[in-house]
Each structure stands twice: as structure tokens, then as C-alpha cells.
Amino acid sequence: MLLLVSIPPIAFGFATPWLLWGLALGAVPPLIHLLNRRKFRETQWAAMRFLAEAIRKNSRRMRIEQLILLLVRISIMVLLVLGLAQPQFETLTRFFLNSVPTHRIIVLDSSFSMGYRDSNQSRFQMAQELAGQIVASGRQGDAFNLVRISGSEPQVIIRKPTFQTDEMQREISQLTLPDERADVHPALVEADKLLQEIPEISQKEVIIISDLQQSSWHADAAGKQAEIRVLLKKIAATARLVLIDVGQGGHENHAITDLRAQQDLITVDQPTRFTVSTTAFARTGQETRLDFLVDGKLQASRDIQLQPLTVTTEEFAYQFAGGGEHVVQARLTEDHLAVDDQRQWIISVKDRLRVLCVNGNLAGRANETATHHLQLALAPKTKSAVGESLIQPQVIKEGELRGFDLNQYDCVFLCDVSSFDDSEVLLLETYIKGGGAVVWCLGDRTSAENYNRLLYRNGQGILPAMLMDRRGNAVQRTEASVFTFDPLNFKHPILKVFQGNPNSGLERTQTFEYFRTKLSEHNPGTVALAFNTGDPAIVVQQVGGGKAILITTAVDKSWGNLAIWPSFLPLMQELVFYAVSNNRSDQGLLAGEPWTRTVQTRGAEVTGSVRRPDGITEPLTASPGANLADFHYDHTERAGIYEAEFGAPLNRKEKFAVNIDATESNLTRIEKDELERELLAGVEFSYLTDWTTLERRSDGTRSETSEATLILLHIVLYLLFVEQLLAWNFLNGLWLLCPPLMAVIWWRSRKP
């Protein structure tokens, strides 16, 4: 009895069950037979007894023949009705596998290209529906995992296999589409790991639902051709691999692929030019409207014609009236994929540049201090000057650095400072990593040992190079100890102003002494200016969000005539402009990339929060230290403007922009034949385009509606022919009705 209950029936329904009322037609042949018997009246006559004797001898055979003929006629009526009712039953494969549970791993593409809308539904919503249908078609005992293809973690949404379809459906419906590009490799790695779960379920399936975008799935995507191929082959060896393509339909798309300012340093009351790059990922040109906005207000708008697969560049000019952070946006008319139709950037506009100069040499007259000439170069005092200089230097003494909030300054010069303690190094490191700029200028009082131990730290610190021995002799200034500058073909931005201007005197500047340096092998800086000996004169290094710059000689008159030479003023000003430009590069993050900020806490507990583009505010997590806090925020899956806020004692806000990776804006798909030829060469897999096909084939079974109807109708036609032959010549008809039985009867009749 238990065995009968555990085995489900093969047939399970009819497409048109109301036709089953026609089964009553099976009673027609018996009724006709009975009615025909009542039509005759029995009459005795002389020869009747001879006929009755003959009938008695053949009555058994005749009753069997009539019964078979009656059954054939009943079968014709019944099978005809069943065929027209379109029976739905499952194949024998399903019959045998129906009681075997399946472990299904559903891998859902969550890249922003899945936001493409063919109608009122996005491809991601279509994928969610498909995933829901797969879960709904499962049977008792089936286990499920859910994995997403994304650019950031988590890839695995349901790691522990669940047998609860309600839980699986809930997680699928709660999935949101981020603005990240796809990274197929880690999702496949996770799917392969999950196949090792619940080994007691031997029947396994990995179902991948994706738009199969070429930039993500192509064999060369992300340089992981071999890894992706090996993983797919490994998965297919232990599970049934199913790829459901939801990328059918249109692939026309246009996108803003770049937005940037042409100037590195943006100041008030100076026109700033912006470049907007757009691309039509289409076979035909497209006409659209391009808007340019500043702080949410439309500043310019123009109609543009995009050429197919060509970058179109438009320029906009804007003059900022006030300093601070400003949001600059470019926006196209929305198409089927709206997320890449806009791009934003945070622009830091300077109304003045505050520079803190630390004087490490207080001896002698005022014009002999380490910062005297630097201060004059940064803010020249001329009678014709109107208003304040853009650069506003402030000079403090060595040892006073700890009492200043460096976040109030755009750049810090450390001139001939003898040494630093741990607290000062921590202060400078925090300032640089947070987006500030520090310039070290060396001199007689510089302690190479202290600099190397606390600032350089074997290439892991904030000093761009290790200090070696001092070369030359500034006391005994001879021709043998004169060194000149090598501008290195004026390649560095600091020296661009000197290119083509031989009268600036840069290359004729005389230096009598400098520190030899050694660049780090781990993180080598860039040599912006060198001496004619090949040794670096200015070394620049990006540290976190800011810059560290090392001048290996003095910026006063003690080691040469640099401070009193005509090239000194433009060199120092260009160095400041470069130092404060394009800092805090994380203001232009790509979706999915983490945002970090290191702040000085001075022992206080600093709290923080981030306001997302959707208006939701989330707390900032921090790794606390004695005087530093490393704030980290990794929920940047949405493109837009984020605002971070730090509590007391910092009490400040800053914005950062998150944009999409325009690589995925190209919606070109990888076709089935390309999959078979490259990624899945020699791998057995199923390629589907809709959930109904999946429902029929996902576990090796399919509904047999139309096939069953055809089979039944063919049987009816055959029986009609057999019925006629049986009525005319029963023996010949029986040969057609049951050939094996007749063959046995014939064989036995031939035996002696």
C-alpha cells in the first residue's frame, strides 16, 4: 500500500477536460447491439434443429469474436474522446525521477544592463519571474541556493541550501538591481562550491539567468577566459547546466561615458570648461538631447546627433561664483536603459588656497629663515595687486604643528624641519590620506635618520623617497659643486609653464648642495624635476586621496640661488596648484567600489553617516585607533551623489559621486553558437529563452499534450480500419489487431 502511494501516476490532467463527458459514447456500441437483438422475433421451423446444432458447436467462438469486435468499437469511441480532450502526462523519465529530489542553484544576473526595458518590464524583472517559476515547479525534497552575478559582494544570497520554497521566493522578490557591471567569475566560483553541499542529493542543476552581455560573458572579459571556461566545464561535469537567455529583443542604447573638467584646479570667477563624452551603442545614428547641470540647475541644453559606435564630445563652459563643493551633471534623454543616461562629478572650487608653511630655521635675520622666500613667492607683495592673492600662506614655527587643524589648509610646506615625532607623523599621514598635500623642503637641519625611520618607513610611509647622503658643498661653493636642473623634457604638469620659455631661468638655476635619494621599489614616486647628475630634485607620490612631494634641496638661499632666481615664483606656485588639484580621487567612484576616509580623532569617538542617492541614511563603520579612524562605506551599488557627515569634534560634511562603468552600456550579446564555440566548447548544456521551455525540460521531462493527442488519434484511425476488417473477415482482422497472438496460434496449429 505504501509503495502505491509513493509512486505518482503518469497522467495528471487534460487540456480540455470538459470533453471527457464524451466518454459516455463508449456505451453506444453495446446499446446498438442490445437494441438490434430486440428487433428480431424467434420462429420455429423444420430445419431449425440442424442450424441450432451447428450454432451450438461454434457459439463459443462466435461470442469471443463478437466480444472482441464490441471492445474494438468501444475503444474507438473512448480513445477518440480522450484524444480530443488533449491528455497531459509526463514521460517515463519523469515517472522514474519524480520521487528523486533535485538540488538547484539559481544564478541571477544582477548587472545594470539587466535594467534594459523592452516594454513595461525590465530584463531583471523577467529574470526574477523566471526564477520564481523554477522554484514553484519544484517538488517536495528539492533544495535551492541563490547566487547573483554582480560586481561586489555578496554573490551568494542563500548559502545554506533551503528546502523552503517560500523563503526562496521571498529572497528572489526582494532582490534589487544595482548599478554595477557584472563579474561572472566569482559567481561561478561560488556556484561550484555550492554543488558540494548536501551530497546526499545526487541530482544537481545550475540554472543561470542572464542577458549574456558580451562585455561580461565574452571569453576575453576581464582577462579571465581560461578561468570561466574551466569553471563552466567543471560545473557541467557534476550538474545539469542550463543557460536562460533573457537578452532577446532590442540592443540599441546610448550612454554618457565620461564627464570631466579640462582644468586641474578650479577657482571662482574663472571660466571652467567641461567635456562630456557620449556614445551610441547602435548600428544606426541617434538624435537626443544633452543637458548640462550645476548643483541641480539646468545651465545649458542642446540637441546632438550620435553616430553609431562613435564617441561624440561636447564642451560646456561655466563660471563658479562661490567656492566649496559643487555637483556637476550631464544628462541625456532617457532610453530603454536609463541608468547610463547621466553622469555626475563633485567639483571642489577654490576661492583661495590656504597654505601652511612650517619654518624649521628661526636663526638669523627674517630674510634668512627657511620660509621667507617661499612666502614671498606664494603671495607676492606688489603695489599693483588688486585684492587678495589666490594663495594665502601662513607661517608657523617648528613644534607648533600639533596645535593646528590641517583640514583647514589646502597644502602644507615643511621647510628645513629637523625631525618629527610620532604624533606629528600621524597628523600628516591622516591629512594626506584624507586628500591634503604635504611638501617637504630639506636643508641643513634635516635629520635623514628621523625622516627615514618615521616618514619613509621602508617605502610604506608618506615620504616619497629615502634620504641618502648629502651631495655638494654649499659652504665652499666651487664650480665643481654647482648643479643645474634637468626638466626631463617638461613632461610633468608642474613644469608645463616653463616649456618653450627659455628665459625663465629654470635650467640655469644653480644648486650647491642637495640630498641624494632612493625611490621605493614597492611604490615608486614620480620624478618631476631632476639634477644634471640624474638625481631627483622633486619627487611626487600619490598617497591615499592626497599628494606627498619632496624637494631634495632648500627653498632658501642656504644651498643655492633657487630662492632668488626668476623661476622660483612660478615653480612654487605651479607646485601648489598641482598639489591641490584632483585630490580625493574617490569623488569619482564606480558603482560597487568602496569609499574610505581616514580622519584624525585626537582620541575622541567620532561617529559618521552616509546619505545615499535614494535618501536613505546609513551609519558609517570605522576602524578606531588612538588618534585615527578609518571610515569605510561599501554600499555604493547605486550611481549618484552620496554625502558623508562626521560628528563631533570634526563636525563636517563632504560629498562623493558614484558613476556606472560605461563598459556595460554596450548591450551586444554573446550568441549561442559563440557560447558553444568558445566558453562551452565540448560542454553539455541547455540553452533556453523562456520559462515554459524550462518547465518542460528543467529536470529532463516534458509535457506530452500534443504528442499524446496525435498518438491517440492515430490509434483511432488504425482501429477503424481493423474494425472493418474484423466485421468482414474476423481472422484477417485479428492478424492486424494482435499479430504476436496470431503468430503463436498459427505456430501451435502447425505442430503435429
N, C-alpha and C positions, 0 to 999 in steps of 0.2 A: 504493500500500500504506500509506504514511504517512497519507494522507487518511482511509483506512478506520479506522485505529487511533485517530485524533484525534476521530472523531465517535462518541459513545457511543450505544448502542441506546436506542430509546424505551422498550420494555418492559424491566422489570427484576425481575419476580417475580410470584408468585401467593400469595394469602392462604391457599388450601388446596391446596398443590402435590401432596398425595398423590392427589387426584382425577385428576391427569394420566395415571395408569395407564389411565383410561377412554378415552384416545386410541386404544387398541387396537380400540375399537368401530368405528373408521373402516374397518377391514378386513372388517367384516360384509357390506356390500353386495357387494363383489367375490366373497366366498366364496359368498354366496347365488346370485350369477349363475353362478359356475362349477359349483356343485352342481346347479343347475337344468339346465344344459347336459348333464350326465352322466345325467340321468333319462330321456332320450329315445333310442329305437333307430331308426336310419335304415333305411327300407324303400323299394325302388324300385317305382314303379307307372307306368302308361301315360302319365298326363298330367303326370308329374313334369317332363319336359323343358320343357314350356311354362311351368310355375311357376318352374323354375330360371332360365329365360331372363329372366323378369320380375324375379326377385330380383337377378340379376346386374346388371340395369340400375339398381336402386335400392340396391345393397349399400353403396355409399359413403355415401349419405345416411343410411341406417339405422345404420351403425356410428357415425357422428358423433352422431346422436340418442341412441343407447344410451350412448355415452361421456359426453355432457353429463348425461344422466339419472343415470348412475352417479356422476359427480362431485358432482352436487347432493345425492345421498343420502349420499355420504361426508362432504360439507361439513356436512350436518345433524348427523351424529354427532360430528364433530370440534368444531364450534362449540358444541354443547351441552355437551360436556365442558369446553371452555375457559371457557365462561360460568360453569359451576358451580364451577370452580377459582378464580374471582374474580381475574382478572389485574390486576396493579398496574403501570401505566405512566404516564408523565408527558406532559403536553400538549405541543403543538408549540412553545409558548413556551419551555418548559424545554429542548426539543431544541435550539433555536437559541441559548439563553442559557447552556446548560450549560458551555460552554467559556469563557465570559466571567467573569473574576474580579470579586468584589464587595468594596468597602471598607465594612466595617460598624463603626459607632461605637455601642457599647452604653453607655447611660446608666442607672446603677443608683441608685435612691433609697436613701439611707443615713440618713434621718432617724429619730428614735427611735420615731415612730409605726409604723414598719415592724416593730417588735418585737412587735406585736399577734399573739397566738396564737389561731388559730381551733381548733386541735386540738393535736397534739404538735409542730406545725411553725409557726414564725413566718412572717410575710409576707416578711421579709428572706431567710430560708432558701429560701422558694419562689422569690423573685426570683433568688437565686443558681443554683438548679436550672434556671430558665428560661434564664438567661444561658449556663449550661453547655450546654444543649441547642442553643442558637443556634450556639455555637461548634462543637459536634460535628457539626452539619448542614452546616457549611461545606465547601467544595471546595478542591482544590489551587489555590493562587494567590490565595485570599481573604486580605484584610488586616483586622486588628482594632485598635480602640482601646477603652480602658475609662475611663469617666468616672463619678464618683459625685456625686449631689446631696447636699450636706452644708452645714453652717453654717460650716465652716472649711476651710482648705487642708490637703492638696492636693485639688482637684477632679479633676484628671487623674491616674489611676493608671498607665496605659500611654500615654505621649505619642507616642512614635515608633511608627508602625504596625508591628505584628508579624504575620509570616506563620506563626508557630509556634503552633499550637493548644494545645500542651502548656503553653507559657508563659502564654497567656491563661487556660486552665483553672486553673492554679496561682494566678494573681493573683485570680481570682474566688473561689476556695475560701478564700483567706487573708483576704479582706475581713471586717472585724468591724463590728458595728453600734454606732456611738457614740450618746451620749445627747443629741445636738444636734438642733435643729429644722432643717428644710430651707430652703435658699435656692436656688430654682430658677434664678434669673437667671444667676449666674456659671457654673453647669454648662452652660447653653445657650450662653453666650458661648464657652466652651471647645469645645463640640461644633461650633459654627460655624467656629471656627478650624481644627479638625482636618479638616474637609471639604476644606481647601485642600491637605492632604498628599497625596502620591502621585497627582498629576494624571493620570498615565498610566492609572490605573484610573478609568474614567468612570462605572461603575455604583456608586452610593453608597447607603447606608442608615444612618439614625439610628434606633435602637431604644431607646425609653425605657420602663423597667420601674419602675412606681411604684404606690403605693396611691391616688394622685390626691387626696390630702387637700386639702380646700377651703382651709384656712388657708395652705397653701403654694402651691397651684396657682390659687386664685381670682384673677380679673382684678385685684382690688384688693390682693392680697397684697403687703405691703412697699412699697406705693405704686409698683410697677413694672409697672403694667398695660400701658402702651404698649410698654415695652421687651420684655417677654415675648412679646407678640403679634407684634411686628416680627421678633424672633429666630426664632420658630416659622415664620413665613411665609418668612423668608429660608432657613431650613434646608429646608423643603418644596420650595422652588424649585430646589434643587440636588441633593436626595436624596429617597429614599423615606422618609417619616416614619411610624413605627409606634409606637403607644402600647399597651402591655400593662398592663392594669389588674389588679393583684393585691389590690385593696382590697375584693373581694367578701366577703360574709358579714357577721358582726356588727360593730356600731359602738358598742356600749354600753361606757362607760368612766367610771370615777370617778378623781379625782386630788386631791392636796393642792396647792393653788395658791398658798398663802402661809403663812409662819411668821415671826412677829416678836415681839419683846418690846415691851411697852407703854411701858416706861421707857427713856429715852435713856442714863441712867447706872445701872449695876447694881452694887450693893455687897453685901458679905457681911452676913448677919444681917438683911437687909431683904427681905420677900416681893416677888418679881418675877412679874408676870402676863404670860403669853404668849397670843397669839391664833393659832389655827390655822384657816385657811380651806380648805374642801373644796368640790368641785363635782361633780355627777353630769352628765356629758355624755350624757344619755339621754332618751328620751321618757317613761320611767316612773321612779318613785322607786326608790331602792336602800337597803337596810339593810346596814350594815357596822360594823366595829369600829375605833375610833380609839385608838391608843396614843401616850403621851407619855413620852419617854425622856430622861434626862440622863446623859451620859458612858456610854452603852450600857446603863444600868439602867432598867428599867420603873418609872415613877413613878405613872402613872395610866392607866386604860383605861376606855373607855365605849362602849356601843352607840349609834349615831347613825342617824337616818333622813335620807337625802339626797333632796331634792326635785329633779325634773328641771330642768336648766339653771338652777339656783339656787345661789348661794353660801351655804353653811352655815358659821357661825362658832362655834367652841368655844373656851372660855378655860380655861387651866390656870395654877395658881399654884405657885411653887417658891421655896424659900429656900436660897441657896447658903451652905455652911458655910465655904468657903475661897475665896481669890482665885485669879486666874490664868485660863487659857483653859479653857472648858467646852464640850462638844458637846451641843447640844440638838436632838432629833429628834422628828418626828411621823410616824406610820406607820399606813397603812390596811391592811385585809385585802387581799391581792393579788387582782387580777382578771386579765383577759386581757392587759392592758398593765401590767406590774409596775413599770416604771421611774418612773412618776409617782405611785406609791402611797406615797412617802416624801419627806421634805424635811428638810434639816439646816442648822444655823447654828452659827457659832462665837461664843460669848458671852465677852467679856472682863469678868471680875468683879473689882472693885477692893476690896481690904481696906483700902487707904489711897491717897491721892492725893499723890504726891511732886511738889512744885513747886519749881523752882529760880528764885530771884529774883536778878537781876544788878543791883547797886547802882552807878549811874553818878555819884552825887553823894556824896562822902565828907566834904565840908567841913561844919563846924559841929557842933552837938550831935547826939547819937544820934537824937533825935526829929525832926531836920530832914533826915535822909538820904532819898533817893528811895524807899527800900523800907520805911521804918519803919512807916508806917500800913498799907501793903499786907500786911506780915507779920502785924500785929495783926488785920486783917480776915479773913485766911485762917485763922488759928488763934487765936481769941480766948482770952485767959488769964482764966478765971473760977474762983473757988473751988469753985463747984458742979459744975464739969465732972467727969465720970467717965470715966477712961481717956483715951486719946489722941484728938485731933481727927482726923476723916477726912482733912482736908487738912493735910499736913505740909510747910511751907515751909522752904527752906534758902537763906540769903543768902550770896552771894559778891561779890567786888569786880570792877569792870570790868577786863578784862585777864586774868582767871583762867578765862574760859570755855573756852579751848582745852584745858585740862587735865581736863575733865570728860567722862564718857561720858553723853551726853544720853539715850541709850536707857534709862537707869535712872530717868528722870523722865517724868511724865505731861504736864507743862506747864512752859514757861519764860517768865518775865517779864523783859523788858529795860527797866529804868526809868531814863530820862534818860541812856542810854548815848550818849556823844558821837559815836562813829564806830566803824566795823568795818573790819577788813582782809579780804583775800581768803580766808584760811584760816577765819576766823570765819563768813563768809558761807557758805562751802562746808559747814561743820559744821551751821549752822542749816538750810540747804536740804536736806541729807541727812536731818536729823532730821524736818523737816516732811513731806517726801515719804514717809518711812517710817511715818508715822502719828502723829507728835508734834504738839504745839500750841505756838505761839510768840505772845506778846503783847508788842507794842511800846507803851510808855508814854513820851510825849515830855516835854520840859522845856527849861530854859534852855540846857543844854549840847548839845542835839541839833543836829547838823550836817545841814541839809537837803540840801546838795550831796552829802555822803557817802552818805546814805540813798538818794537818788535814783539815784546812779551805780552803787552796788553792790547795793542791795537791791531797788529798783524796776525798774531796767533797762528803761525804756520799756514797762513793763507786762508784761515777760517774766520778772520776778524774783519774789521771795516777799513783797515788801511790798505790801499790798492797795491802796495809793493813793500818788500822787505828792505830796510835800510842797511847798506853795506858800509864801506869806509868812505871818508871824505876825500874828494879828488881836487887838486889845485891848491893854491895858497893865496888867500885874499889879503894877507898882511904884506907879503912880498910879491907885489903884482909885477910879474915879468911877462915878456911876450910868450914864453913857453907855457905860462899858466893861463893864457887867455882862451876862453871857449866861446864859440858862437852857436847860434841856434840853427837847427835844420828843421824847416817847416814840414818836411815829409810830403811835399807836393800839395800842401794846403788842403789835404783831404778831410781833416776834422772840421766840424762846424765852428769850433772856436776860432779857427784861423781863416775862415772864408772871407772875412772882411779885409784881410791882407793880400789876398790873391789879386794879381795884376796891379799892385800898388807898391812898387819897389822903394818909394820914398818914405814909407812908413818907418823904416829903420829896424824892423824886426830881425832881419838876418844880420844886421851889423851890431846888434846888442852884444856887449862884452860881459862875460861872466868869469870870475876868477876862482870860484870855489862852488862845489855842489856835492850832494850825496849820491854816490852810486847806489843803484837799486837792483833788486831781482824780482821779477814778476812771478806771481804764484802759478804753479803748474795746474793746480786744482781749478782756479778761477782767475785766469789772467786778465788784467785790465787792458785798456786801450791806450797806446802812447799817442797823445795828441801833438806833442812837440818834443823834439829831441835835441841833443847837443851834437856838434860836429864829430864827436867821438863815438856816436851811436848810442850813448847812454840816454835814458829818458829824462826829459825836463818837466813834462806834465803828463801824469798818468790818470786816466779816468776809469771808474768802475761803477757799474750799477749794483746797488745793494738794496734789496727789497724794493720799496717804491721810490727810493731816492738815489742820490749820487754821492760818491766819495771821490775827491780829487786831491792829488798830491803834486805840489810844486817842489821839486827837489833842490831848489836854491832859495835864497832870501828875496823878499819883496821890499827890502830897504836898500840903503847904499852900502851895507857892510860887505857884501860878496860880489858886487858888480855894479854896473851902471843901469841895470834894468829899470830901477825905480825912477830914474830921472831921464830916461830915454823917451822919445816921442811915441814909441809903440806901446808903452806901458799902459797908458789910459785906455786905448781901445782894447788891448789884450785883457785887462782886468774886467772891463765892462762886458765884453763878449763872453768871458768866462762865467760871470754871474748870470747873464741871460741864458747861457746854455745850462748852467747848473739848476736853475729853477724851472726850466721848460720840460714839458712832457713827463713830469714826475707823477707818481701814483698811477702807474700804467694800468692798475686793476680797475680804474674807472671805465675801462672798455673791455669787460669780461665777456666771454662767450657763454651761452647758456649751459649750465651744468658745472662750470668751473667755480671753485671755492673762492670766497672773498676773505681776506685776512687783514688784520691791522694790529700792530704792536704799539701799545700805549704805555706811558710811564704812570705808575700809580702812586709812587712815593710812599708805599706801604699801605695805602688805603684800598678798600674793597670797591672796585668800580663796576657798576652794572651797565648793561647796554641792551639795546633792542634794535630791530630792523623792521622798517615798514616796507612791505612788498608792493609791487605794482598793483596787485588786486586789493590793496587797502588793509590786508591782514598784517598785524604786528606780532612779531615773534621775538623771543629773548635771544640775546647773543650769548654763546658759550665762550668761556675764557679759560685759558690755562694759567692760573695765578702763579706769580713769583714774588720775590721780595720787593722789587720795585717796578716790575713789568707785568703786563697782562697781554697775552696773545689771544685776541678775539678772532673767532673763526665762525664763518657762516657758509654753509654748503647747500642751502635750499634755493639755489639760483636757477632753477629749471625754467622759470618764466622770463621772457625778454621784457625789458622795461627799465624804469628808474627805481632804484632802491635808496632808502635813506636810513643811515645808521645814526643812532643817538647814544651818546655816552653820558652817564650820570656824574654826580659829584665825585671827585673835585674837578673833573675835566669840564663837564657841562658844555659840550659842543656837539654839533651835528656835521655830517658830511654825506654826500650823495655818491653813488656809483651806478654806472649804466651796465646793463646786460643785453647783449645782442645775439641774434641767431648766427650759426655758422652757415654762411651762404652756399657752401658746397652742396648741401642737401636741397637747395632750391631747384636744382636740375632734376626733374622728375623722370628722366629717361629710365626705363625699366630693363632688367635683365630677362630676356625671353627664355622660354622653356628649353629650346634647343641649345641655347648658350649654357644654361644650367647643366644639361646633360653632357655637353662637350667639355666644360671646364670644371666647375665646382663639384659636380656629381658624376663625373665620368666613372663608369663601371659600378655605380651605386644604385641599388634598387630603391625607388621612392615613388610616391604617388603625387601627381600634380593635379590640383583641383582648383576650381574657380567659384564654387558656390557651396552652400551648406547642405543643400539637398543631395548633391552628389556625394558629399562627405558622409551624410547619414546613411546612404546606401552602401558605402564602401569602407567606412572607417574601421570596421572590425572584420573585413573580409566577407561580408554578407551584403545582400541587396534585396529589395522588394521585387517580387516576381509578378506584378499585376498584369502587365500587358503580355508577358510571355505565357503566363498560365492561361489567359483567355484564348490566345491563339492555339495552344495545345489542346484545350478542351474542345474548341470549335473544329479542329482537325479530326479529333476522335469522333465527334458527332457525324461529320461527313463520311468518315470511314464506316461507322456503324450503319448509316443509312444505306450504303452500298451493300454491306453484309446482310442487313435485314431483307433486302430484296432478294438476294441470292438464297438465303435461308428459306424464304417463303416459296421459292421456285424449285430449288434442289437443296434440301437440307444438308446433305453430306458435303457437297461442294462449299456451301456457305460455312459449314463448321470448320473446313480446312482454313478458310480465311479468318474465322473468329479465334481459333485456337490451334495454330499449326503444330506446336510441340505435342499436344494431347493426341491429335490425329496421327502424328508420326508414330507415337507409341502404339496406338491401336492398330495401325497398319503393320507395324513390325511384329506385334504379337500374333496377328492373324496369319502371318506367313510361316509361323513356327509349326512344325508337324505335330 
